[in-house]
Amino acid sequence: MIIEERQKIAKQIFNKCIEILMKKGEAYAGNEDCLANFKRNAERLGLTKYQIWSVYANKHIDSVNNAIKYSPEKPIEKSESMEGRIIDVINYYIILWAMLKEDELIKE
């Protein structure tokens, strides 16, 4: 694959990531605090928002890894497309960045 082709793919997937981040974020967290669902579950379970994030993110990573494990030549996820799972994984790292930024652990 040539670099320009990879760049085109990156732009396409990042646009999809933003679209899905907005849709799912509103469904899970509401319209004000985009991290509200992590905070609610952390409080409910006596954990931190980072621990909740870790459980949620690892669910998606496990799904990608299992698809590769069971079909290493052509990993296809049966319940959701690989594209959807990859977008979810990317978005979970964006969410982690937002958490770190909110706690001022990342400076610009």
N, C-alpha and C positions, 0 to 999 in steps of 0.2 A: 504494500500500500504506500502510495506517495504521501508526502507531508500535507499537501493541499487537500487531499481527500480526507485525511485524519482531521484537519482543521474544520472542514465542512461538517463532519460528523460531530465534532465537539460543539460547534455552534448550534446544531440541530438539537442535540441532547440537552444542552444547557437551557435552551428555550423551553423544551418540554419539562425540564426540572422546575423551572420557575412557575410554569403554568400549573403543574401538579402540586407544587409546594403551596401555592395560593389556595387551590381547591381543597386539598386534604387538610391544610392548616386551619382553614375556617371550620371545616367539619369537626375536627378534633378539639381545637382550642377556642374557637369563637372568633369574634371580630376585634378584640382589643389586645390581649396579651397572647402573642403567638406561641408562648411557652406554657400556657396555662394548664394544658393537660398533663405535662410532665410534673408541674408543681403540685397539682391536685392529687395525682397518684402518689407522688413522693410523700405528701402529708398524710394521705390515707394509709400508706403502708409503712410509714416510719423510715423512709429511705431518702436519699437525696435525688434531686432532679437528674443528676448525672448517672446515678444507678438505674433510674427508670429509663433514661436514654439508652444505656448500655443494653438492657434487656430488649427493648424495642429494636434497636439497630442490629443486634446479633440475630434476631429472628430473621431479618432480611438477608443477612450475610449467610446464615445457615441454609436458607433456601437456595441461594446461588451456588454455594458449595455442594449441596446435595444434588442439584441438577448436573453439575460437572462430574460428581462422583458416579452417578448412575448412568450418565451418557457422556463420557469424556470426549468423544469425537464431535458430538453435536449436542451440547447441553440445552435441552428444551425443558422449561418448567411447565408442569402439567396444569397447575392451578392458576398461574398468571404468567404472562410472557417474561422472558429474560429481560427484555427492554424495560418492562415495568419494575422488575426487581432491581435492576441496575439503577434506575432513576430513584427508587426508594433509598437505596444505599447512599447514593450521592447526596440526596436531600437530608438524610440523617446526619451526615457530616456537616452540612450547612447548618442544621439545627444545633449541633454541638458547638460550632463556631459562634452562633448567636448566644448560646448559654455562656460561653467563655467571655464573650464581648460584654454581655449584660453584667457579669460579675467582675468586669474590668481586668480580666486575666489575659486579654489580648488587647494590645494597643495598636492604633493605626499610625 
